[in-house]
Amino acid sequence: PSPPATSLFRWAGSKRKILPLLAQYWRPGFKRYVEPFAGSAALFFLLRPDRGLLGDINEGLIEAYKVIRDQPDDVHAAVVRITRSESRYYQIRAQDIVRLSAFERTVRFVYLNRLCFNGIFRTNAAGQFNVPYAHSRAGRIPPVEDFRRCATLLARTSLRSGDFGSILTATRRGDFAYLDPPYAVESRRIFRQYSKREFTKRDLERLGDHLVTLDKRGVSFLVSYADCREARDVLQKWRLRRIRVRRNIAGFSASRRMAVELLATNIDRES
């Protein structure tokens, strides 16, 4: 068998460390894999489903996936040609994306993502990417083979930019939806912005309404979220499991800590 695809992007809050656990909820009989908060789509690339629907409110991310799907070798070649240095990073970051082509925006997106601090996506009030350069653990561009494997998977996947609600509305019976939304936790400070708009408690409540609809429609789902009062209020009617995850969102080893997260699902794991 061919080697598994690996996500090309670093992404704050990625669930890479618990992928084997998340993968246990997948069944070969599911008709399609759906992820409305795609981010790095690490679980998608691990599972390699025959059919998929990836969505994200981050328009630049979805555009990048589309261009990589169509031109993996060209994107890789263009990214590796750019000097990997702090000064060049800030030159690329300062580019006006309105003046760039979709291909040029994708090259910029990949380059900044691989070299930015901790894989965070954050913009200022004007919608301009403003994450600083990573002085450590930055600079590695995945090999072209990774771009090609991702492109092969993306070729059999629908890619949509938009609110998670619009993505979930497109689900149908037999689908499997994995939802890993940004955290809306009032009791502690936590990074929750992955686009121009912040994910709020009201969004979490909307998500809860969609879960009820998914269940009635015959869509299997798995949600991963911080264990907090807000999440328990929304997810309490589903099968809940608490897990411990090492978090390093601050980017410094001294800030690493074990966090407790919730997995919520309507899937009977015994079946």
KEFI-5161 format. One record per residue (C-alpha): residue number from 1; residue in three letters; x, y, z. Coordinates in nm, 2 decimals. Example, Ala and Ser with C-alpha at 12.3 -4.5 7.8 and 13.67 -1.06 7.14 Angstrom:
REM KEFI-5161
<rec n="1" res="ALA" east="1.23" north="-0.45" up="0.78"/>
<rec n="2" res="SER" east="1.37" north="-0.11" up="0.71"/>
This chain:
REM KEFI-5161
<rec n="1" res="PRO" east="0.00" north="0.00" up="0.00"/>
<rec n="2" res="SER" east="0.11" north="0.36" up="-0.06"/>
<rec n="3" res="PRO" east="0.23" north="0.56" up="0.24"/>
<rec n="4" res="PRO" east="-0.03" north="0.76" up="0.42"/>
<rec n="5" res="ALA" east="-0.07" north="1.13" up="0.33"/>
<rec n="6" res="THR" east="0.04" north="1.38" up="0.58"/>
<rec n="7" res="SER" east="-0.12" north="1.72" up="0.63"/>
<rec n="8" res="LEU" east="0.09" north="2.00" up="0.47"/>
<rec n="9" res="PHE" east="-0.01" north="2.26" up="0.73"/>
<rec n="10" res="ARG" east="0.07" north="2.33" up="1.09"/>
<rec n="11" res="TRP" east="-0.24" north="2.44" up="1.27"/>
<rec n="12" res="ALA" east="-0.30" north="2.56" up="1.62"/>
<rec n="13" res="GLY" east="-0.52" north="2.31" up="1.81"/>
<rec n="14" res="SER" east="-0.45" north="2.03" up="1.57"/>
<rec n="15" res="LYS" east="-0.54" north="1.68" up="1.70"/>
<rec n="16" res="ARG" east="-0.24" north="1.51" up="1.56"/>
<rec n="17" res="LYS" east="-0.15" north="1.36" up="1.90"/>
<rec n="18" res="ILE" east="-0.48" north="1.18" up="1.94"/>
<rec n="19" res="LEU" east="-0.54" north="1.07" up="1.58"/>
<rec n="20" res="PRO" east="-0.53" north="0.70" up="1.66"/>
<rec n="21" res="LEU" east="-0.81" north="0.75" up="1.91"/>
<rec n="22" res="LEU" east="-1.02" north="0.96" up="1.68"/>
<rec n="23" res="ALA" east="-0.97" north="0.71" up="1.40"/>
<rec n="24" res="GLN" east="-1.14" north="0.44" up="1.61"/>
<rec n="25" res="TYR" east="-1.48" north="0.61" up="1.53"/>
<rec n="26" res="TRP" east="-1.44" north="0.57" up="1.15"/>
<rec n="27" res="ARG" east="-1.62" north="0.28" up="0.98"/>
<rec n="28" res="PRO" east="-1.54" north="0.16" up="0.63"/>
<rec n="29" res="GLY" east="-1.91" north="0.16" up="0.56"/>
<rec n="30" res="PHE" east="-1.94" north="0.54" up="0.59"/>
<rec n="31" res="LYS" east="-2.03" north="0.69" up="0.25"/>
<rec n="32" res="ARG" east="-1.83" north="1.01" up="0.29"/>
<rec n="33" res="TYR" east="-1.60" north="1.20" up="0.53"/>
<rec n="34" res="VAL" east="-1.72" north="1.55" up="0.62"/>
<rec n="35" res="GLU" east="-1.51" north="1.81" up="0.81"/>
<rec n="36" res="PRO" east="-1.65" north="2.17" up="0.84"/>
<rec n="37" res="PHE" east="-1.36" north="2.30" up="1.05"/>
<rec n="38" res="ALA" east="-1.09" north="2.15" up="0.83"/>
<rec n="39" res="GLY" east="-0.78" north="2.33" up="0.94"/>
<rec n="40" res="SER" east="-0.49" north="2.09" up="0.88"/>
<rec n="41" res="ALA" east="-0.74" north="1.81" up="0.82"/>
<rec n="42" res="ALA" east="-0.50" north="1.57" up="0.99"/>
<rec n="43" res="LEU" east="-0.77" north="1.30" up="1.05"/>
<rec n="44" res="PHE" east="-0.89" north="1.32" up="0.69"/>
<rec n="45" res="PHE" east="-0.54" north="1.26" up="0.56"/>
<rec n="46" res="LEU" east="-0.48" north="0.97" up="0.80"/>
<rec n="47" res="LEU" east="-0.81" north="0.80" up="0.71"/>
<rec n="48" res="ARG" east="-0.78" north="0.86" up="0.33"/>
<rec n="49" res="PRO" east="-1.15" north="0.83" up="0.26"/>
<rec n="50" res="ASP" east="-1.28" north="0.75" up="-0.09"/>
<rec n="51" res="ARG" east="-1.50" north="1.05" up="-0.08"/>
<rec n="52" res="GLY" east="-1.48" north="1.37" up="0.13"/>
<rec n="53" res="LEU" east="-1.62" north="1.72" up="0.19"/>
<rec n="54" res="LEU" east="-1.38" north="1.96" up="0.36"/>
<rec n="55" res="GLY" east="-1.50" north="2.31" up="0.46"/>
<rec n="56" res="ASP" east="-1.35" north="2.60" up="0.65"/>
<rec n="57" res="ILE" east="-1.44" north="2.96" up="0.71"/>
<rec n="58" res="ASN" east="-1.08" north="3.05" up="0.62"/>
<rec n="59" res="GLU" east="-1.10" north="3.13" up="0.25"/>
<rec n="60" res="GLY" east="-0.73" north="3.13" up="0.20"/>
<rec n="61" res="LEU" east="-0.70" north="2.78" up="0.34"/>
<rec n="62" res="ILE" east="-0.96" north="2.63" up="0.11"/>
<rec n="63" res="GLU" east="-0.81" north="2.82" up="-0.19"/>
<rec n="64" res="ALA" east="-0.47" north="2.67" up="-0.10"/>
<rec n="65" res="TYR" east="-0.61" north="2.32" up="-0.09"/>
<rec n="66" res="LYS" east="-0.77" north="2.37" up="-0.43"/>
<rec n="67" res="VAL" east="-0.45" north="2.50" up="-0.59"/>
<rec n="68" res="ILE" east="-0.24" north="2.22" up="-0.43"/>
<rec n="69" res="ARG" east="-0.50" north="1.97" up="-0.56"/>
<rec n="70" res="ASP" east="-0.44" north="2.09" up="-0.91"/>
<rec n="71" res="GLN" east="-0.07" north="2.19" up="-0.91"/>
<rec n="72" res="PRO" east="0.11" north="2.01" up="-0.63"/>
<rec n="73" res="ASP" east="0.45" north="2.00" up="-0.80"/>
<rec n="74" res="ASP" east="0.44" north="2.37" up="-0.90"/>
<rec n="75" res="VAL" east="0.34" north="2.49" up="-0.56"/>
<rec n="76" res="HIS" east="0.61" north="2.29" up="-0.39"/>
<rec n="77" res="ALA" east="0.87" north="2.42" up="-0.64"/>
<rec n="78" res="ALA" east="0.77" north="2.78" up="-0.59"/>
<rec n="79" res="VAL" east="0.77" north="2.75" up="-0.21"/>
<rec n="80" res="VAL" east="1.11" north="2.59" up="-0.18"/>
<rec n="81" res="ARG" east="1.26" north="2.86" up="-0.41"/>
<rec n="82" res="ILE" east="1.18" north="3.13" up="-0.15"/>
<rec n="83" res="THR" east="1.46" north="3.20" up="0.10"/>
<rec n="84" res="ARG" east="1.37" north="3.08" up="0.45"/>
<rec n="85" res="SER" east="1.47" north="3.37" up="0.67"/>
<rec n="86" res="GLU" east="1.31" north="3.61" up="0.91"/>
<rec n="87" res="SER" east="1.36" north="3.91" up="0.68"/>
<rec n="88" res="ARG" east="1.21" north="3.73" up="0.38"/>
<rec n="89" res="TYR" east="0.92" north="3.60" up="0.59"/>
<rec n="90" res="TYR" east="0.82" north="3.96" up="0.68"/>
<rec n="91" res="GLN" east="0.85" north="4.06" up="0.31"/>
<rec n="92" res="ILE" east="0.62" north="3.78" up="0.21"/>
<rec n="93" res="ARG" east="0.38" north="3.86" up="0.49"/>
<rec n="94" res="ALA" east="0.35" north="4.22" up="0.39"/>
<rec n="95" res="GLN" east="0.24" north="4.14" up="0.03"/>
<rec n="96" res="ASP" east="-0.10" north="4.27" up="-0.07"/>
<rec n="97" res="ILE" east="-0.30" north="3.94" up="-0.14"/>
<rec n="98" res="VAL" east="-0.55" north="4.13" up="-0.36"/>
<rec n="99" res="ARG" east="-0.27" north="4.19" up="-0.61"/>
<rec n="100" res="LEU" east="-0.17" north="3.82" up="-0.62"/>
<rec n="101" res="SER" east="-0.31" north="3.53" up="-0.82"/>
<rec n="102" res="ALA" east="-0.46" north="3.23" up="-0.66"/>
<rec n="103" res="PHE" east="-0.14" north="3.04" up="-0.72"/>
<rec n="104" res="GLU" east="0.07" north="3.32" up="-0.57"/>
<rec n="105" res="ARG" east="-0.16" north="3.34" up="-0.27"/>
<rec n="106" res="THR" east="-0.13" north="2.97" up="-0.21"/>
<rec n="107" res="VAL" east="0.25" north="2.98" up="-0.23"/>
<rec n="108" res="ARG" east="0.24" north="3.26" up="0.03"/>
<rec n="109" res="PHE" east="0.00" north="3.07" up="0.25"/>
<rec n="110" res="VAL" east="0.21" north="2.76" up="0.26"/>
<rec n="111" res="TYR" east="0.53" north="2.95" up="0.32"/>
<rec n="112" res="LEU" east="0.39" north="3.17" up="0.60"/>
<rec n="113" res="ASN" east="0.22" north="2.87" up="0.76"/>
<rec n="114" res="ARG" east="0.54" north="2.66" up="0.77"/>
<rec n="115" res="LEU" east="0.75" north="2.95" up="0.91"/>
<rec n="116" res="CYS" east="0.51" north="3.13" up="1.14"/>
<rec n="117" res="PHE" east="0.49" north="3.11" up="1.52"/>
<rec n="118" res="ASN" east="0.33" north="2.78" up="1.63"/>
<rec n="119" res="GLY" east="0.11" north="2.73" up="1.32"/>
<rec n="120" res="ILE" east="-0.13" north="3.00" up="1.44"/>
<rec n="121" res="PHE" east="-0.36" north="3.18" up="1.19"/>
<rec n="122" res="ARG" east="-0.45" north="3.52" up="1.31"/>
<rec n="123" res="THR" east="-0.54" north="3.85" up="1.14"/>
<rec n="124" res="ASN" east="-0.57" north="4.21" up="1.24"/>
<rec n="125" res="ALA" east="-0.88" north="4.42" up="1.21"/>
<rec n="126" res="ALA" east="-0.80" north="4.48" up="0.84"/>
<rec n="127" res="GLY" east="-0.79" north="4.10" up="0.78"/>
<rec n="128" res="GLN" east="-0.41" north="4.10" up="0.73"/>
<rec n="129" res="PHE" east="-0.21" north="3.80" up="0.85"/>
<rec n="130" res="ASN" east="0.00" north="3.92" up="1.14"/>
<rec n="131" res="VAL" east="0.16" north="3.62" up="1.31"/>
<rec n="132" res="PRO" east="0.53" north="3.67" up="1.38"/>
<rec n="133" res="TYR" east="0.81" north="3.46" up="1.25"/>
<rec n="134" res="ALA" east="0.90" north="3.14" up="1.44"/>
<rec n="135" res="HIS" east="1.26" north="3.16" up="1.56"/>
<rec n="136" res="SER" east="1.27" north="2.80" up="1.65"/>
<rec n="137" res="ARG" east="1.12" north="2.49" up="1.49"/>
<rec n="138" res="ALA" east="1.04" north="2.67" up="1.16"/>
<rec n="139" res="GLY" east="1.16" north="2.64" up="0.81"/>
<rec n="140" res="ARG" east="1.09" north="2.28" up="0.70"/>
<rec n="141" res="ILE" east="0.89" north="2.25" up="0.38"/>
<rec n="142" res="PRO" east="0.74" north="1.91" up="0.33"/>
<rec n="143" res="PRO" east="0.88" north="1.71" up="0.04"/>
<rec n="144" res="VAL" east="0.71" north="1.71" up="-0.30"/>
<rec n="145" res="GLU" east="0.58" north="1.36" up="-0.24"/>
<rec n="146" res="ASP" east="0.37" north="1.49" up="0.05"/>
<rec n="147" res="PHE" east="0.22" north="1.75" up="-0.18"/>
<rec n="148" res="ARG" east="0.14" north="1.48" up="-0.44"/>
<rec n="149" res="ARG" east="-0.02" north="1.25" up="-0.19"/>
<rec n="150" res="CYS" east="-0.24" north="1.53" up="-0.06"/>
<rec n="151" res="ALA" east="-0.34" north="1.63" up="-0.41"/>
<rec n="152" res="THR" east="-0.45" north="1.27" up="-0.49"/>
<rec n="153" res="LEU" east="-0.68" north="1.27" up="-0.18"/>
<rec n="154" res="LEU" east="-0.81" north="1.62" up="-0.25"/>
<rec n="155" res="ALA" east="-0.89" north="1.53" up="-0.61"/>
<rec n="156" res="ARG" east="-1.18" north="1.31" up="-0.48"/>
<rec n="157" res="THR" east="-1.29" north="1.56" up="-0.22"/>
<rec n="158" res="SER" east="-1.53" north="1.86" up="-0.24"/>
<rec n="159" res="LEU" east="-1.37" north="2.18" up="-0.10"/>
<rec n="160" res="ARG" east="-1.60" north="2.46" up="0.02"/>
<rec n="161" res="SER" east="-1.53" north="2.79" up="0.20"/>
<rec n="162" res="GLY" east="-1.80" north="2.90" up="0.44"/>
<rec n="163" res="ASP" east="-1.96" north="2.89" up="0.78"/>
<rec n="164" res="PHE" east="-1.98" north="2.54" up="0.94"/>
<rec n="165" res="GLY" east="-2.36" north="2.55" up="0.92"/>
<rec n="166" res="SER" east="-2.36" north="2.57" up="0.54"/>
<rec n="167" res="ILE" east="-2.12" north="2.27" up="0.52"/>
<rec n="168" res="LEU" east="-2.33" north="2.06" up="0.76"/>
<rec n="169" res="THR" east="-2.64" north="2.14" up="0.56"/>
<rec n="170" res="ALA" east="-2.49" north="1.95" up="0.27"/>
<rec n="171" res="THR" east="-2.45" north="1.63" up="0.47"/>
<rec n="172" res="ARG" east="-2.67" north="1.32" up="0.40"/>
<rec n="173" res="ARG" east="-2.75" north="0.98" up="0.55"/>
<rec n="174" res="GLY" east="-2.45" north="0.76" up="0.57"/>
<rec n="175" res="ASP" east="-2.19" north="1.05" up="0.61"/>
<rec n="176" res="PHE" east="-1.94" north="1.07" up="0.89"/>
<rec n="177" res="ALA" east="-1.88" north="1.42" up="1.02"/>
<rec n="178" res="TYR" east="-1.58" north="1.51" up="1.23"/>
<rec n="179" res="LEU" east="-1.61" north="1.85" up="1.41"/>
<rec n="180" res="ASP" east="-1.32" north="2.01" up="1.58"/>
<rec n="181" res="PRO" east="-1.44" north="2.37" up="1.63"/>
<rec n="182" res="PRO" east="-1.24" north="2.66" up="1.79"/>
<rec n="183" res="TYR" east="-1.30" north="2.68" up="2.16"/>
<rec n="184" res="ALA" east="-1.54" north="2.93" up="2.31"/>
<rec n="185" res="VAL" east="-1.45" north="2.91" up="2.68"/>
<rec n="186" res="GLU" east="-1.53" north="3.20" up="2.91"/>
<rec n="187" res="SER" east="-1.35" north="3.07" up="3.22"/>
<rec n="188" res="ARG" east="-1.00" north="3.09" up="3.07"/>
<rec n="189" res="ARG" east="-0.80" north="3.26" up="2.80"/>
<rec n="190" res="ILE" east="-0.77" north="3.04" up="2.50"/>
<rec n="191" res="PHE" east="-0.69" north="3.09" up="2.13"/>
<rec n="192" res="ARG" east="-1.00" north="3.06" up="1.92"/>
<rec n="193" res="GLN" east="-0.96" north="3.27" up="1.61"/>
<rec n="194" res="TYR" east="-0.88" north="3.09" up="1.29"/>
<rec n="195" res="SER" east="-1.03" north="3.35" up="1.05"/>
<rec n="196" res="LYS" east="-1.13" north="3.71" up="1.06"/>
<rec n="197" res="ARG" east="-1.42" north="3.62" up="1.29"/>
<rec n="198" res="GLU" east="-1.40" north="3.47" up="1.63"/>
<rec n="199" res="PHE" east="-1.58" north="3.15" up="1.73"/>
<rec n="200" res="THR" east="-1.83" north="3.24" up="2.01"/>
<rec n="201" res="LYS" east="-2.05" north="3.07" up="2.26"/>
<rec n="202" res="ARG" east="-2.35" north="3.14" up="2.03"/>
<rec n="203" res="ASP" east="-2.16" north="2.95" up="1.76"/>
<rec n="204" res="LEU" east="-2.12" north="2.66" up="1.99"/>
<rec n="205" res="GLU" east="-2.49" north="2.66" up="2.06"/>
<rec n="206" res="ARG" east="-2.56" north="2.67" up="1.69"/>
<rec n="207" res="LEU" east="-2.34" north="2.37" up="1.66"/>
<rec n="208" res="GLY" east="-2.55" north="2.19" up="1.91"/>
<rec n="209" res="ASP" east="-2.86" north="2.25" up="1.71"/>
<rec n="210" res="HIS" east="-2.69" north="2.11" up="1.40"/>
<rec n="211" res="LEU" east="-2.59" north="1.79" up="1.58"/>
<rec n="212" res="VAL" east="-2.95" north="1.72" up="1.65"/>
<rec n="213" res="THR" east="-3.03" north="1.76" up="1.28"/>
<rec n="214" res="LEU" east="-2.74" north="1.54" up="1.18"/>
<rec n="215" res="ASP" east="-2.85" north="1.27" up="1.41"/>
<rec n="216" res="LYS" east="-3.21" north="1.28" up="1.27"/>
<rec n="217" res="ARG" east="-3.07" north="1.28" up="0.92"/>
<rec n="218" res="GLY" east="-2.87" north="0.96" up="0.98"/>
<rec n="219" res="VAL" east="-2.53" north="1.13" up="0.98"/>
<rec n="220" res="SER" east="-2.27" north="0.98" up="1.22"/>
<rec n="221" res="PHE" east="-2.06" north="1.25" up="1.40"/>
<rec n="222" res="LEU" east="-1.77" north="1.29" up="1.63"/>
<rec n="223" res="VAL" east="-1.70" north="1.62" up="1.81"/>
<rec n="224" res="SER" east="-1.38" north="1.71" up="2.00"/>
<rec n="225" res="TYR" east="-1.38" north="2.00" up="2.23"/>
<rec n="226" res="ALA" east="-1.23" north="2.14" up="2.55"/>
<rec n="227" res="ASP" east="-1.39" north="2.00" up="2.86"/>
<rec n="228" res="CYS" east="-1.58" north="2.30" up="2.99"/>
<rec n="229" res="ARG" east="-1.92" north="2.40" up="3.12"/>
<rec n="230" res="GLU" east="-2.02" north="2.55" up="2.78"/>
<rec n="231" res="ALA" east="-1.94" north="2.23" up="2.60"/>
<rec n="232" res="ARG" east="-2.11" north="2.00" up="2.85"/>
<rec n="233" res="ASP" east="-2.43" north="2.21" up="2.83"/>
<rec n="234" res="VAL" east="-2.44" north="2.16" up="2.45"/>
<rec n="235" res="LEU" east="-2.30" north="1.80" up="2.43"/>
<rec n="236" res="GLN" east="-2.46" north="1.63" up="2.73"/>
<rec n="237" res="LYS" east="-2.72" north="1.44" up="2.53"/>
<rec n="238" res="TRP" east="-2.46" north="1.25" up="2.33"/>
<rec n="239" res="ARG" east="-2.21" north="0.98" up="2.43"/>
<rec n="240" res="LEU" east="-1.93" north="1.16" up="2.61"/>
<rec n="241" res="ARG" east="-1.57" north="1.06" up="2.68"/>
<rec n="242" res="ARG" east="-1.30" north="1.26" up="2.86"/>
<rec n="243" res="ILE" east="-0.95" north="1.23" up="2.74"/>
<rec n="244" res="ARG" east="-0.62" north="1.40" up="2.84"/>
<rec n="245" res="VAL" east="-0.42" north="1.58" up="2.58"/>
<rec n="246" res="ARG" east="-0.08" north="1.76" up="2.60"/>
<rec n="247" res="ARG" east="-0.13" north="2.12" up="2.49"/>
<rec n="248" res="ASN" east="0.14" north="2.36" up="2.38"/>
<rec n="249" res="ILE" east="-0.06" north="2.64" up="2.23"/>
<rec n="250" res="ALA" east="0.17" north="2.90" up="2.39"/>
<rec n="251" res="GLY" east="0.46" north="2.77" up="2.19"/>
<rec n="252" res="PHE" east="0.70" north="2.74" up="2.48"/>
<rec n="253" res="SER" east="0.80" north="2.42" up="2.66"/>
<rec n="254" res="ALA" east="0.73" north="2.58" up="3.00"/>
<rec n="255" res="SER" east="0.37" north="2.63" up="2.89"/>
<rec n="256" res="ARG" east="0.30" north="2.27" up="2.80"/>
<rec n="257" res="ARG" east="0.03" north="2.12" up="3.01"/>
<rec n="258" res="MET" east="-0.22" north="1.83" up="3.02"/>
<rec n="259" res="ALA" east="-0.56" north="1.95" up="2.92"/>
<rec n="260" res="VAL" east="-0.89" north="1.76" up="2.94"/>
<rec n="261" res="GLU" east="-1.10" north="1.74" up="2.63"/>
<rec n="262" res="LEU" east="-1.44" north="1.59" up="2.55"/>
<rec n="263" res="LEU" east="-1.53" north="1.36" up="2.27"/>
<rec n="264" res="ALA" east="-1.90" north="1.36" up="2.19"/>
<rec n="265" res="THR" east="-2.06" north="1.12" up="1.94"/>
<rec n="266" res="ASN" east="-2.38" north="0.95" up="1.83"/>
<rec n="267" res="ILE" east="-2.18" north="0.65" up="1.72"/>
<rec n="268" res="ASP" east="-2.20" north="0.32" up="1.92"/>
<rec n="269" res="ARG" east="-1.84" north="0.21" up="1.93"/>
<rec n="270" res="GLU" east="-1.94" north="-0.15" up="2.00"/>
<rec n="271" res="SER" east="-2.12" north="-0.18" up="1.67"/>
